[in-house]
Amino acid sequence: MDLRDILIASGMLALVVTGLGLGYRFWRQGNILLGAEWAILGFSAFNFALWVTFGFQLSFEISMVCDAFSRSIGIPVVATLGLAKLTHGLDVSKTTKWLLLVGGFPLAYALLAYPLIQPVLPYAFFACGIVANIFLVYFAVRLARVGEQAHAFGIMLVNVSFVIMALLEGIIAIPGDETNLILNFFFLAGWVWALGFAEIYFAYQALARHLARPVSPPPPPVAASSQ
């Protein structure tokens, strides 16, 4: 295990903390979809760190299936519906939630299992991700409207960084990716995703506080004094 592997593992462990820790908080708050997707991200990163550190092939395969789940179903559908629960009061049925969470894994495995579709798979994942990118723009607008400009800017920054990472994951190669210490995809992805999904969590909490704030009734009219 060389320095490059240590740096990659550090980013993945950061994503483990974000995914599992904040995913648990989402779950405790009643947002099962966001909680589950964040946990899947953390579990994927944990297995990838095991592969980088110890070379466990099974861990690598688990991580790739989880990654395919997140890129095809998890972020575009599951996470978007989870955010929509806050922004629109949309809460799908328990059956729908578990169909998405459980049924998405056979789909993810099937996508990885057929060699003929591998050349176009990064483009398909990128196209799926556009759904979440568009919703994050709307999410930033909602934050700005309630006065959370810092989080609105943070979400837009996260959105741009996620688009860049999606392009780098199989569409545009980083020169020297196989040997660079810092400018390699897996190191950048681990930290970008860890910080990005953490910002989405904290921005979600900020918007939730505003939406839960009761509206003060208007003051009663002041009676005109008699002359």
Secondary structure, DSSP 8 states (H G I E B T S, - for coil): --HHHHHHHHHHHHHHIIIIIIHHHHHHTT-HHHHHHHHHHHHHHHHHHHHHHH--HHHHHHHHHHHHHIIIIIIIIIIHHHHHHHHH-----HHHHHHHHHHHHHHHHHHHH-GGGGGGHHHHHHHHHHHHHHHHHHHHHHHHHTT-HHHHHHHHHHHHHHHHHHHHTTTS--TTTTT-SSSSHHHHHHHHHHHHHHHHHHHHHHHHHHHHS--------------
